[in-house]
Amino acid sequence: MSPNIFIEWLIRNLKASAVLNKDDVAPLASMLWPDEKRERERLLRRLRPTLPQLLVFHPFDPSNRTGPSIWLRCVPSDRIPAIYLDRRDVQLTLAETMAAREREPLAGQGRNTN
């Protein structure tokens, strides 16, 4: 498969993945694209011009559509965003999720006794 054919195939499949499935319980909010071994990182430069909804979880750089999680949640788009996560980001995201779950029982426990 030539590189251009592969890129076209990848773009078609990323776009198709974002199509709402009427049988789902809730509409898709985003697509996470984990790349733990960073094998697809070099494709980002070729995909960005065609996929404006492709965002990258990295330090803040809006010109390259990269940013922290709070920025990624706030980026306006008329399309479902695809968020690329490299190895470091996958591990960080999992650690944050696990920490949040550990704190969950404490939510709402703080009370003002004044």
Backbone torsions as a table, in degrees:
resi	resn	phi	psi	omega
1	MET	NA	128.2	-179.9
2	SER	-72.3	156.2	-179.1
3	PRO	-57.1	-39.8	-179.0
4	ASN	-67.2	-39.5	178.3
5	ILE	-64.9	-41.1	178.6
6	PHE	-62.6	-45.3	179.7
7	ILE	-60.8	-44.7	178.7
8	GLU	-61.8	-42.3	178.1
9	TRP	-62.1	-45.1	-179.3
10	LEU	-62.3	-44.3	178.8
11	ILE	-61.5	-46.3	178.4
12	ARG	-58.2	-43.7	-177.1
13	ASN	-72.3	-36.0	175.6
14	LEU	-65.1	-41.6	178.1
15	LYS	-66.0	-41.2	-179.8
16	ALA	-65.6	-33.3	179.5
17	SER	-65.5	-24.2	-177.2
18	ALA	-87.8	-4.4	-179.4
19	VAL	-71.5	132.7	-178.5
20	LEU	-64.3	128.4	174.4
21	ASN	-93.9	115.7	-176.6
22	LYS	-62.3	-19.2	-179.5
23	ASP	-85.7	-7.9	177.8
24	ASP	-71.8	153.9	179.9
25	VAL	-70.0	-41.9	-178.5
26	ALA	-134.3	150.6	178.3
27	PRO	-66.3	149.8	179.0
28	LEU	-66.2	129.8	179.4
29	ALA	-93.7	-35.1	177.6
30	SER	-164.3	164.6	173.8
31	MET	-114.1	127.3	175.3
32	LEU	-95.3	132.0	-178.4
33	TRP	-117.1	83.0	-178.8
34	PRO	-73.9	142.5	179.9
35	ASP	-140.9	71.1	-171.9
36	GLU	-56.8	-36.3	-179.0
37	LYS	-93.4	2.8	178.6
38	ARG	58.8	34.8	-179.2
39	GLU	-75.3	-25.3	-176.6
40	ARG	-106.7	5.1	-177.3
41	GLU	-57.5	-38.2	-178.0
42	ARG	-69.7	-13.1	177.7
43	LEU	-78.3	-19.6	-174.5
44	LEU	-55.3	-43.7	-178.0
45	ARG	-59.9	-35.2	-179.3
46	ARG	-81.8	-25.9	-177.3
47	LEU	-85.1	-31.5	-174.1
48	ARG	-55.8	-43.8	-179.0
49	PRO	-62.7	-30.4	-177.2
50	THR	-91.6	-25.8	-176.9
51	LEU	-119.8	83.5	179.9
52	PRO	-63.7	-17.7	179.2
53	GLN	-84.0	0.3	177.8
54	LEU	-81.2	115.0	-179.7
55	LEU	-116.5	157.1	-178.3
56	VAL	-126.9	130.5	177.3
57	PHE	-80.3	99.4	-177.1
58	HIS	-157.4	-176.5	174.9
59	PRO	-58.8	153.8	-173.9
60	PHE	-61.0	120.1	174.4
61	ASP	-156.5	83.2	-173.7
62	PRO	-61.5	-26.2	179.3
63	SER	-66.4	-25.6	176.4
64	ASN	-104.8	9.0	179.7
65	ARG	56.0	47.3	174.5
66	THR	-123.3	149.8	178.5
67	GLY	180.0	175.1	177.1
68	PRO	-73.1	172.3	-173.9
69	SER	-58.1	-40.6	-178.6
70	ILE	-63.8	-37.5	178.2
71	TRP	-68.3	-41.8	-179.7
72	LEU	-60.7	-34.9	179.4
73	ARG	-70.3	-25.4	-173.1
74	CYS	-100.4	-6.0	-178.4
75	VAL	-65.3	120.8	178.9
76	PRO	-70.8	137.8	179.0
77	SER	-158.9	145.9	174.7
78	ASP	-93.2	4.9	179.1
79	ARG	-123.0	159.2	176.2
80	ILE	-72.6	123.5	-176.7
81	PRO	-72.5	144.4	170.3
82	ALA	-104.8	122.9	-175.0
83	ILE	-112.0	115.4	180.0
84	TYR	-82.2	131.2	178.7
85	LEU	-124.3	120.4	175.8
86	ASP	-85.7	-177.2	-174.1
87	ARG	-54.3	-48.3	-179.4
88	ARG	-60.4	-41.3	-177.1
89	ASP	-71.6	-36.1	178.3
90	VAL	-62.8	-46.3	179.8
91	GLN	-64.4	-42.1	179.5
92	LEU	-63.4	-45.0	-179.4
93	THR	-62.4	-42.8	178.0
94	LEU	-63.7	-41.2	179.2
95	ALA	-64.0	-41.9	178.8
96	GLU	-64.1	-41.3	-179.9
97	THR	-63.9	-44.2	179.9
98	MET	-65.7	-40.1	179.0
99	ALA	-64.6	-40.7	179.2
100	ALA	-64.0	-39.5	178.6
101	ARG	-65.7	-36.6	178.8
102	GLU	-67.3	-32.3	180.0
103	ARG	-84.0	-13.9	-174.2
104	GLU	-53.5	-43.2	180.0
105	PRO	-62.7	-21.6	-179.5
106	LEU	-82.5	-15.1	-177.5
107	ALA	-60.8	129.7	178.2
108	GLY	81.2	1.7	-178.7
109	GLN	-83.0	-24.9	179.9
110	GLY	-72.2	128.0	-178.7
111	ARG	-131.2	143.5	177.1
112	ASN	-81.6	119.3	-176.6
113	THR	-99.3	8.7	179.2
114	ASN	-73.8	NA	NA
